């Protein structure tokens, strides 16, 4: 129990864990592998209760459908094409309802279209982009489009062949990371191509139409994005440079082909930029007044204040109390932050001041083997 925590409610959440460390593009250093998706509850005063484990291979990302009864669990592996396992949620119990097999390896993200009748599935290893039909229940169906994302010409890039090759050559070929719909467009950051790709989305045909790409600082490695809910602003985390890029979004003259994402500010996520560290999760608070980014290596959370114009001011860098914080989540009420420290196999709990945005370690942690993702169930 943590006396520093006072949540509005008890909250149930899921934790994805790595179950087969040898099947990954990276190499977690946890002493023990997990068993799948762990279900837990945190009480109002910070006590944890474990409910059970849903066994599944390397559930690396957990993304809910908006209907509240469907969860997509993404299987991360470079040994075979990845899967998106569809799970029903009933009284905190998960049940497999179907599996979609992607066209590429190290599957890492799924984004539902605004119409909820299609989804984009991202495969990191080979930068394969799948566009998939989705029915009213959230079930993934036919692939309407599949292609490899890159802009370099043949002979200017190569596909990494095995994970040691990948560790040493992160940008010799494309590595797509996520997808975000915005008005008529979709943005897909690519760490290997060092760019954010911009597509027009044809909702009638459920197709992505190539538009342009926005090159980032050489060597920076764009990874994930957070979209501001009210400003035409987005935030792009750069994994290899440990920076956050603030970018303006431009919806003017929609029929024209031009860059819709314009970088305007870069801010470091670290106090010491000379150390070896890699940005991972990026997340806005629900009121969009603060931005949080986790640093793997520095083992910290960087906290930024979001200014009135959407620009950022870094206000703190806080140790996570564990090694390699791959993911973190704010509680639905915003009064606490839970961090998944992959290599130390711990979840660490922080209290959060919603006015200042600052977080404080509570000293409370729970052991979960090789945790990689946290998803609160609303």
Beta strands, then each sheet from edge to edge (+ up, - down):
strand 1: 11-17
strand 2: 36-42
strand 3: 48-55
strand 4: 59-64
strand 5: 70-75
strand 6: 83-90
strand 7: 93-101
strand 8: 107-112
strand 9: 118-123
strand 10: 128-134
strand 11: 140-148
strand 12: 180-182
strand 13: 185-190
strand 14: 195-202
strand 15: 207-215
strand 16: 222-227
strand 17: 233-238
strand 18: 243-249
strand 19: 261-268
strand 20: 278-284
strand 21: 290-296
strand 22: 300-306
strand 23: 312-319
strand 24: 325-330
strand 25: 336-341
strand 26: 346-352
strand 27: 359-367
strand 28: 371-376
sheet 1: 3+ 2- 1+ 28-
sheet 2: 4+ 5- 6+ 7-
sheet 3: 8+ 9- 10+ 11-
sheet 4: 12+ 13- 14+ 15-
sheet 5: 16+ 17- 18+ 19-
sheet 6: 20+ 21- 22+ 23-
sheet 7: 24+ 25- 26+ 27-
end
